Amino acid sequence: MRITTTVTIEGMLAVHAASAVYTALAGVDGIITADVKMGRATIEHDGRATHEQIADAIEVAGYRVTDMRDERRLPLL
């Protein structure tokens, strides 16, 4: 099962912020892809990445998570 987590991020004020968040998320086990834009990240993962791990990685990059939502997708048969 793949899960898409959409994260709203506070404090991303410069272009380098997206790169910093992307790099921080790369260290979280289970993340398959991350699309990071100013103030938002869309993360696809296999379920091993918890909300806490994602938020911690973003906070290490210097930003704060204000909202996080999951969308679960079952594999196509």
Buried (B, 14 or more C-beta within 10 A) or exposed (E): EBBBBBBEBEBBEEEEBBEBBBBBBEEBEBBEEBEBEEBBBBBBBEEEBBEEBBBBBBBBBEBEBEEBEEEEEEEEE
